């Protein structure tokens, strides 16, 4: 099964080797037919602490790195 890849914006880099990435998705409401924006935060592994708040990054699924980290940053 292929690994999922999501793109989003770094919202926090306070922890060592970890960034928080906010990923936004848009969809049409089934009844109201209005476009809705929902966002979700993912904690991703950043080996070299290379990314700062506001950077656009892509994250990829990986084996669990810690209790909350299941993603890793692959590119800026």
Order of alpha helices (4+ residues) and beta strands (2+ residues): beta-beta-beta-beta-beta
